[in-house]
Amino acid sequence: MDCTGLNISPALRWEGAPAATKSYALTVYDPDAPTGSGWWHWVAYNIPGNVTRLPADAGNPKKNLLPAGAVQGNTDFGAPGYGGPCPPKGDKPHRYIFTVYALDTDRLDLPAGATAAYVGFNIHSHQLRKATLTSYYGR
């Protein structure tokens, strides 16, 4: 894909979740990818309910920076972990939508390697509230 970035996920922090929150999930989605269905850059879930921040590079599966018990699902890159932005050269800047979901369950019991779509289905059935941040990147 001729991308040369380091794929370092940004540090994230959130607050104001409902009192009933038992865990969190996080997704990063590019709806502008030229696929007809967008592109999933990151999906993480089973983040404990007492966690309200992730350090930079938490999406790197080799570094173990996610909290204990948290799981990363497969992205559209074909593996778990964060994949940085890489829109086609000359395309308009793409939107990268970071969404943190407050969930009413301690954990989503999903198979290893679950796809972002399957994780999303389960997130939405346990969602109490969500917050989004949209960033833009073009090249």
N, C-alpha and C positions, 0 to 999 in steps of 0.2 A: 504493500500500500504506500510505499515511499515516505513513510512517516519516520521522523528521527527523534521524537520527544522521549523523555525518560519514564513516562507513565507513572508519575508520582501523584497519587491522589492527594487532594488538598486537605488541610486540617479543617475539621468541621466542629461546630458547637451549636447546641440548640437548648431551648428552655420553654417553659410554659405548657408542658404536657398535662393532659388530664390526670387527676389523682388515681384513676383506675388503671393507668398504664402499667403493664407488666413486662413488656419488652418493646424493642424498636426494630424497624427494618429500614433499609436505605436503598434507593435506586438512583442511577444516573442514566438518563435517556436522551438521545438525540433524535427528535422527531423530523429533522430536516435531511437525514441521511437518504441518499438516492436508492432506496431499497423497496419502496412501497409500504414498508412497515416500520421505518425508523431503525435505530440501532441502540442496543442496550450496552452501556459501557461499564456498569457495575451494579451488582445486586448483593446485598449483605443482609442477614437476618439473624434472629435470636440474639440480638444485642440486648444485654440485661437492662431492665427498667431503671436501674440506678445510674446508668451511664448517660452522660449528656455531652460527650465530646469524643472525637476520634483524632488521633495525631496525623500529621502529614505522612503519607506512604502507608497508611493502614490497609490500603487495598492490595498491597504486595503480599501474596500468600507465603512467600519465603521468609518474611520478617516477623511474623506472628505479633503484629501490633494491634490486632483486634482484641477486644476483651474476651476472656475465657468463655467458651460456649457459643460465641458468634460464628456464623457460617457464611461463606461466600458461594453463591450460586454461579452457574455458567453464564457467561455473557455471550454476545454475538461474535466475540473473538474466538469462541469455542472452548473456553476454559474459565475457571473462577479467577477472580481478581480484577483490579481496576485496569481499564484500557483507556489511555488518554485520547483527547480529541484529535481527529485527523480528517477534516473535510477535504473533498477534492480541491486541488489547486484551482483558483479562479472562481470557485463557487461563492455564493454569498455567505457571510458568517453563519455558522450553525448555532442553534440553541442547545445548550447542555443543561438539562433540567435535573437538579439534585432534589430528591424528595425524601424526607424523613417521616416515617409513619409511626405513630404511637399505637400499640396493639394491646388487645385485651387478653392476651395469652402469654404465658412464660416462654413458650417456644412453638415454632412451626415444625411439625414432625414430617420432614420432607426427605426424599432419597438423595444420596450424594449425587452431585452433578445435575441437580434440578435446573431447568432452564429458567430464564428470567420471566417468561410468560407464565410458567407453572407457579413460580414463587409469587408473582404478582396476583394470580388468582387467589392464593391462600392469604396474602397480605390483605386484600380487599375484603375478605370475609371476616377479618379480625380487626379492622381499622377503627380506631376511636377518633383520631384526628390526624391531619398531615400538614406539613409545612414544606414549601418549595422555594428554591433559589435557582434562578436561571442565569447562566453565564453564556457569553458568546465567544466564538472563536472562528477565525477565517484565515486563509493563507493564499 
